[in-house]
Amino acid sequence: VQLQASGGGLVQPGDSLRLSCTASGHTFSSHTTGWFRRASGKEREFVAAINTGGREIRYADSVKGRFTISRDNAKNTVSLQMNSLKPEDTAIYYCASRGSPNRLVLSAIGTASSYDYWGQGTLVTVSS
């Protein structure tokens, strides 16, 4: 299984970016998938996740109302639409997905150890 994250770049505060995560050997539609990020000098943190079935979505408080996670089953892609970007959103963004097709309890959806497969990360830099 390989996950590939893409779409990062350098943008100005207030701009938008759309990150995409594709997979080989893995189907997102039947596995909980999320986005995490790691800023320089900081711990990795949860950003957003979409649970098996697609009806349960969670966001970190810091991105709620600005970021939207979505899944395209036909393209086997999970995307993260990021609007109103702030300098504090600067980080390497990673997509991650579970190996088990079972629904993940919501209390664990933001925990990195709940995920088995990780992409290589894509850098998002928000700076004027």
Backbone as CSV, one residue per row, in Angstrom:
resi,resn,N_x,N_y,N_z,CA_x,CA_y,CA_z,C_x,C_y,C_z
1,VAL,0.842,-1.194,0.000,0.000,0.000,0.000,0.881,1.249,0.000
2,GLN,0.558,2.148,-0.891,1.282,3.420,-0.934,0.293,4.558,-1.032
3,LEU,0.495,5.560,-0.193,-0.305,6.768,-0.257,0.569,7.894,-0.801
4,GLN,-0.023,8.735,-1.619,0.710,9.837,-2.227,-0.055,11.134,-2.000
5,ALA,0.562,12.052,-1.253,-0.041,13.354,-1.008,0.544,14.374,-1.972
6,SER,-0.294,15.271,-2.447,0.166,16.299,-3.368,-0.670,17.564,-3.202
7,GLY,-0.216,18.641,-3.827,-0.983,19.873,-3.831,-0.444,20.983,-2.971
8,GLY,0.615,20.716,-2.242,1.187,21.755,-1.391,1.853,22.843,-2.199
9,GLY,2.203,23.916,-1.516,2.866,25.013,-2.194,3.000,26.219,-1.299
10,LEU,3.453,27.313,-1.895,3.622,28.576,-1.189,2.470,29.502,-1.548
11,VAL,1.733,29.935,-0.546,0.607,30.833,-0.773,0.659,31.972,0.243
12,GLN,-0.152,32.979,-0.017,-0.239,34.111,0.892,-1.388,33.913,1.877
13,PRO,-1.327,34.570,3.013,-2.440,34.484,3.966,-3.761,34.846,3.294
14,GLY,-4.785,34.050,3.590,-6.093,34.259,2.994,-6.330,33.458,1.729
15,ASP,-5.287,32.913,1.164,-5.421,32.112,-0.051,-5.959,30.721,0.255
16,SER,-6.165,29.965,-0.817,-6.672,28.591,-0.705,-5.723,27.614,-1.381
17,LEU,-5.769,26.389,-0.918,-5.052,25.282,-1.526,-5.895,24.037,-1.400
18,ARG,-5.688,23.127,-2.322,-6.388,21.843,-2.259,-5.359,20.735,-2.302
19,LEU,-5.315,19.966,-1.237,-4.422,18.821,-1.169,-5.174,17.568,-1.597
20,SER,-4.444,16.660,-2.216,-5.041,15.397,-2.634,-4.195,14.241,-2.154
21,CYS,-4.867,13.159,-1.860,-4.187,11.926,-1.446,-4.725,10.799,-2.304
22,THR,-3.820,10.134,-3.000,-4.194,8.983,-3.798,-3.525,7.741,-3.210
23,ALA,-4.055,6.577,-3.582,-3.534,5.342,-3.016,-3.382,4.277,-4.080
24,SER,-2.403,3.440,-3.879,-2.262,2.238,-4.685,-2.337,1.044,-3.748
25,GLY,-3.139,0.062,-4.151,-3.294,-1.112,-3.315,-4.185,-0.900,-2.109
26,HIS,-5.005,0.129,-2.158,-5.832,0.480,-0.993,-7.042,1.273,-1.483
27,THR,-8.205,1.010,-0.871,-9.427,1.681,-1.288,-9.908,2.589,-0.172
28,PHE,-9.931,3.876,-0.415,-10.326,4.834,0.609,-11.786,4.687,1.024
29,SER,-12.632,4.260,0.105,-14.060,4.237,0.416,-14.396,3.312,1.576
30,SER,-13.563,2.350,1.845,-13.853,1.402,2.917,-12.869,1.501,4.081
31,HIS,-12.121,2.594,4.130,-11.153,2.773,5.213,-11.143,4.223,5.674
32,THR,-11.146,4.396,6.973,-11.053,5.733,7.541,-9.738,6.391,7.105
33,THR,-9.847,7.625,6.645,-8.677,8.338,6.139,-8.640,9.747,6.720
34,GLY,-7.453,10.200,7.026,-7.329,11.513,7.631,-6.112,12.273,7.145
35,TRP,-6.056,13.511,7.581,-4.911,14.387,7.321,-4.329,14.832,8.657
36,PHE,-3.027,14.803,8.716,-2.289,15.312,9.865,-1.264,16.307,9.351
37,ARG,-0.701,17.084,10.243,0.339,18.013,9.824,1.384,18.136,10.912
38,ARG,2.576,18.520,10.467,3.667,18.751,11.418,4.369,20.048,11.028
39,ALA,4.286,21.008,11.906,4.990,22.270,11.700,6.408,22.133,12.249
40,SER,7.284,22.937,11.739,8.675,22.888,12.169,8.785,23.095,13.673
41,GLY,9.448,22.163,14.347,9.642,22.271,15.779,8.454,21.887,16.628
42,LYS,7.418,21.374,15.990,6.210,21.015,16.737,5.863,19.553,16.524
43,GLU,4.981,19.069,17.377,4.508,17.708,17.249,3.508,17.590,16.100
44,ARG,3.398,16.399,15.585,2.386,16.131,14.557,1.001,16.318,15.183
45,GLU,0.101,16.910,14.427,-1.244,17.133,14.949,-2.303,16.731,13.927
46,PHE,-3.420,16.373,14.460,-4.569,15.980,13.650,-5.168,17.202,12.975
47,VAL,-5.608,17.014,11.722,-6.265,18.090,10.987,-7.726,17.744,10.694
48,ALA,-7.938,16.615,10.021,-9.302,16.238,9.635,-9.315,14.765,9.281
49,ALA,-10.488,14.153,9.367,-10.613,12.747,8.991,-12.042,12.452,8.565
50,ILE,-12.152,11.464,7.706,-13.454,11.009,7.238,-13.530,9.515,7.494
51,ASN,-14.576,9.098,8.178,-14.680,7.727,8.625,-15.222,6.822,7.526
52,THR,-15.076,5.543,7.742,-15.657,4.553,6.838,-17.136,4.877,6.634
53,GLY,-17.565,4.860,5.397,-18.958,5.197,5.111,-19.121,6.648,4.706
54,GLY,-18.205,7.498,5.155,-18.197,8.879,4.711,-19.149,9.815,5.420
55,ARG,-19.917,9.318,6.393,-20.892,10.201,7.050,-20.364,10.817,8.342
56,GLU,-19.228,10.362,8.784,-18.655,10.903,10.013,-17.356,11.599,9.653
57,ILE,-17.339,12.893,9.902,-16.186,13.716,9.587,-15.833,14.526,10.820
58,ARG,-14.562,14.640,11.080,-14.112,15.424,12.231,-12.983,16.362,11.799
59,TYR,-12.936,17.506,12.462,-11.893,18.491,12.200,-11.261,18.937,13.506
60,ALA,-10.020,19.320,13.413,-9.388,19.981,14.540,-10.031,21.354,14.704
61,ASP,-10.127,21.812,15.929,-10.754,23.115,16.177,-10.046,24.228,15.409
62,SER,-8.759,24.092,15.223,-7.975,25.144,14.583,-8.297,25.319,13.103
63,VAL,-8.924,24.321,12.480,-9.210,24.416,11.049,-10.702,24.377,10.756
64,LYS,-11.499,24.177,11.780,-12.938,24.053,11.586,-13.500,25.324,10.946
65,GLY,-14.299,25.139,9.914,-14.875,26.266,9.201,-14.018,26.771,8.056
66,ARG,-12.765,26.334,8.003,-11.864,26.775,6.927,-11.448,25.616,6.016
67,PHE,-11.316,24.428,6.598,-10.872,23.260,5.838,-12.051,22.316,5.636
68,THR,-12.025,21.619,4.516,-13.052,20.625,4.212,-12.388,19.374,3.667
69,ILE,-12.663,18.249,4.294,-12.160,16.967,3.802,-13.266,16.305,2.990
70,SER,-12.863,15.672,1.898,-13.848,14.995,1.060,-13.211,13.775,0.421
71,ARG,-14.067,12.928,-0.081,-13.582,11.693,-0.690,-14.293,11.482,-2.020
72,ASP,-13.537,11.131,-3.038,-14.086,10.795,-4.347,-13.841,9.307,-4.558
73,ASN,-14.876,8.529,-4.377,-14.702,7.076,-4.459,-14.336,6.630,-5.866
74,ALA,-14.879,7.298,-6.862,-14.605,6.915,-8.250,-13.132,7.103,-8.588
75,LYS,-12.518,8.153,-8.017,-11.113,8.429,-8.281,-10.202,7.875,-7.194
76,ASN,-10.819,7.298,-6.145,-10.054,6.787,-5.012,-9.103,7.855,-4.480
77,THR,-9.686,9.004,-4.192,-8.910,10.164,-3.742,-9.578,10.796,-2.531
78,VAL,-8.767,11.198,-1.588,-9.252,11.983,-0.461,-8.590,13.359,-0.544
79,SER,-9.407,14.394,-0.471,-8.901,15.749,-0.651,-9.100,16.588,0.609
80,LEU,-8.287,17.600,0.719,-8.419,18.558,1.812,-8.423,19.945,1.198
81,GLN,-9.589,20.563,1.169,-9.720,21.923,0.674,-9.423,22.878,1.816
82,MET,-8.431,23.715,1.628,-7.997,24.618,2.687,-8.233,26.055,2.243
83,ASN,-9.116,26.733,2.922,-9.438,28.126,2.621,-8.976,29.034,3.753
84,SER,-8.896,30.304,3.443,-8.514,31.307,4.445,-7.265,30.878,5.211
85,LEU,-6.270,30.504,4.467,-5.051,29.988,5.092,-4.348,31.055,5.918
86,LYS,-3.755,30.601,6.999,-3.045,31.471,7.926,-1.583,31.033,8.014
87,PRO,-0.710,31.919,8.413,0.700,31.517,8.568,0.867,30.313,9.492
88,GLU,0.018,30.195,10.495,0.117,29.065,11.423,-0.312,27.738,10.816
89,ASP,-0.840,27.776,9.595,-1.157,26.536,8.882,0.071,25.971,8.166
90,THR,1.165,26.705,8.177,2.388,26.239,7.538,2.870,24.953,8.195
91,ALA,3.034,23.919,7.382,3.426,22.613,7.908,3.580,21.637,6.750
92,ILE,4.105,20.478,7.068,4.056,19.355,6.133,2.765,18.608,6.437
93,TYR,1.980,18.392,5.420,0.691,17.724,5.571,0.803,16.277,5.095
94,TYR,0.309,15.380,5.916,0.364,13.960,5.629,-1.051,13.391,5.554
95,CYS,-1.276,12.540,4.572,-2.515,11.780,4.593,-2.213,10.412,5.192
96,ALA,-3.225,9.854,5.835,-3.069,8.573,6.512,-4.372,7.795,6.406
97,SER,-4.247,6.492,6.394,-5.449,5.669,6.251,-5.303,4.396,7.074
98,ARG,-6.418,3.906,7.523,-6.391,2.699,8.330,-6.309,1.460,7.453
99,GLY,-5.734,0.417,8.015,-5.670,-0.847,7.305,-6.933,-1.661,7.488
100,SER,-7.603,-1.473,8.616,-8.829,-2.209,8.887,-10.022,-1.480,8.276
101,PRO,-10.969,-2.212,7.688,-12.156,-1.573,7.124,-13.223,-1.274,8.174
102,ASN,-12.991,-1.648,9.409,-13.977,-1.407,10.451,-14.067,0.071,10.778
103,ARG,-15.257,0.482,11.141,-15.467,1.869,11.545,-14.592,2.199,12.757
104,LEU,-13.994,3.375,12.722,-13.153,3.824,13.822,-14.001,4.627,14.801
105,VAL,-13.894,4.296,16.076,-14.633,5.067,17.061,-14.175,6.516,17.003
106,LEU,-15.090,7.433,17.142,-14.785,8.834,16.942,-13.761,9.364,17.923
107,SER,-13.704,8.755,19.093,-12.721,9.205,20.078,-11.299,8.929,19.634
108,ALA,-11.132,8.050,18.665,-9.795,7.682,18.197,-9.476,8.229,16.812
109,ILE,-10.425,8.929,16.215,-10.237,9.341,14.823,-9.139,10.376,14.671
110,GLY,-8.812,11.068,15.737,-7.771,12.082,15.662,-6.432,11.613,16.195
111,THR,-6.320,10.338,16.450,-5.092,9.770,17.011,-4.251,9.148,15.913
112,ALA,-3.004,9.586,15.816,-2.144,9.122,14.732,-1.929,7.611,14.764
113,SER,-1.881,7.045,15.946,-1.633,5.603,16.063,-2.812,4.768,15.560
114,SER,-3.939,5.399,15.268,-5.089,4.676,14.719,-4.901,4.355,13.244
115,TYR,-3.907,4.974,12.619,-3.709,4.848,11.181,-2.492,3.997,10.861
116,ASP,-2.630,3.195,9.822,-1.582,2.230,9.479,-0.712,2.661,8.301
117,TYR,-1.300,3.396,7.388,-0.584,3.776,6.175,-0.463,5.292,6.105
118,TRP,0.712,5.742,5.712,1.003,7.172,5.665,1.639,7.557,4.341
119,GLY,1.243,8.728,3.849,1.881,9.274,2.670,3.168,9.987,3.055
120,GLN,3.874,10.470,2.070,5.198,11.065,2.304,5.123,12.515,2.742
121,GLY,3.980,13.133,2.609,3.826,14.513,3.050,3.989,15.499,1.914
122,THR,3.273,16.612,2.044,3.387,17.698,1.084,3.462,19.004,1.870
123,LEU,4.396,19.870,1.489,4.671,21.073,2.251,3.728,22.209,1.862
124,VAL,3.113,22.786,2.870,2.275,23.970,2.689,2.933,25.125,3.447
125,THR,3.202,26.190,2.729,3.810,27.364,3.341,2.908,28.558,3.107
126,VAL,2.494,29.187,4.192,1.623,30.359,4.109,2.417,31.556,4.613
127,SER,2.747,32.440,3.685,3.605,33.564,4.040,3.370,34.726,3.093
128,SER,3.466,35.919,3.647,3.346,37.100,2.807,4.727,37.585,2.365
